[in-house]
Amino acid sequence: MKQHSHQRFVSAIITNKLGQVLLYQRDRNEKKYPNSWTLFGGRVHQEESFVQGLERVLKLDLNLNPEQVEKIWLFHSHNEHDGTYLLEVYLIHTVAELEDLVLGRGRDFDYFRTDQLLEIDLAHPVKSILMQYCKIA
């Protein structure tokens, strides 16, 4: 398998049949962005493709097995503190209600209308992703 010289991450914009976006609230003791709301996602392991990483994270964090995923963005960034990283953002439509899902991390989770997204405390990197999403939704 090819070695990657950068960190790879995935995030999922998960929407329900009403077009609401599913977010989870980070724990109080998180080092970065405690108590803020964020997208589901995480680090992609070296041996995984981005989609495999996404599927693993969603299974662990929500017990969700998406039928179809659509890549909508690739972000590439480099800075001295974090190094180089790639983030692929996927759009997933689901019919799952909150009662159908099992939260595997964080304090809480909920669906939000797009007009509510700017009213809640979002983790900084997620805010720009969701602002872009609201422009195309």
Summary of the structure (lengths in Angstrom):
residues: 137
radius of gyration: 14.6
end to end distance: 36.5
largest distance: 43.3
contacts: 384
relative contact order: 0.27
helix: 26%
strand: 34%
